[in-house]
Amino acid sequence: MIEMNPIRFDEGTALAITVRLPKTTLLAVTTDHGYIMCGALDVGLLNERLASREILAGRAVGVKTIDELLNAPLESVTTTAESRGITAGMIGRDAVRLMF
């Protein structure tokens, strides 16, 4: 099952996406410019093999809900995210605000 819900921030509206798969759930919050995601996101792949795409993204591990994703510290971020002031350890909600 896939759920999509808008999340309003002062800076704009993001989209929360939950994909329920057998034995796992994928979580993402996206803006028009970037996204944060659960531990399934491979930041190393984005930074190395897909570097030319300059993907703005961050990864939080151990999260099971969108609320947890928004309130968890990011475990890793892409180099493009770092160039926008988004850092590992930053709370997901604060990173999303910088992605508008």
ChimeraX attribute file (.defattr): number of C-alpha atoms within 10 A of each C-alpha:
attribute: neighborCount
match mode: 1-to-1
recipient: residues
	/A:1	7
	/A:2	10
	/A:3	10
	/A:4	12
	/A:5	12
	/A:6	12
	/A:7	13
	/A:8	10
	/A:9	12
	/A:10	7
	/A:11	11
	/A:12	13
	/A:13	17
	/A:14	21
	/A:15	16
	/A:16	22
	/A:17	18
	/A:18	19
	/A:19	14
	/A:20	13
	/A:21	10
	/A:22	6
	/A:23	5
	/A:24	10
	/A:25	16
	/A:26	19
	/A:27	24
	/A:28	23
	/A:29	25
	/A:30	20
	/A:31	19
	/A:32	11
	/A:33	12
	/A:34	20
	/A:35	23
	/A:36	26
	/A:37	25
	/A:38	25
	/A:39	20
	/A:40	14
	/A:41	20
	/A:42	16
	/A:43	19
	/A:44	14
	/A:45	11
	/A:46	20
	/A:47	19
	/A:48	11
	/A:49	9
	/A:50	12
	/A:51	14
	/A:52	9
	/A:53	10
	/A:54	14
	/A:55	19
	/A:56	22
	/A:57	29
	/A:58	32
	/A:59	24
	/A:60	28
	/A:61	17
	/A:62	11
	/A:63	18
	/A:64	15
	/A:65	15
	/A:66	19
	/A:67	12
	/A:68	17
	/A:69	26
	/A:70	22
	/A:71	16
	/A:72	20
	/A:73	21
	/A:74	26
	/A:75	19
	/A:76	23
	/A:77	27
	/A:78	24
	/A:79	22
	/A:80	19
	/A:81	22
	/A:82	15
	/A:83	10
	/A:84	12
	/A:85	12
	/A:86	26
	/A:87	19
	/A:88	18
	/A:89	14
	/A:90	19
	/A:91	18
	/A:92	27
	/A:93	19
	/A:94	13
	/A:95	26
	/A:96	25
	/A:97	16
	/A:98	15
	/A:99	22
	/A:100	17
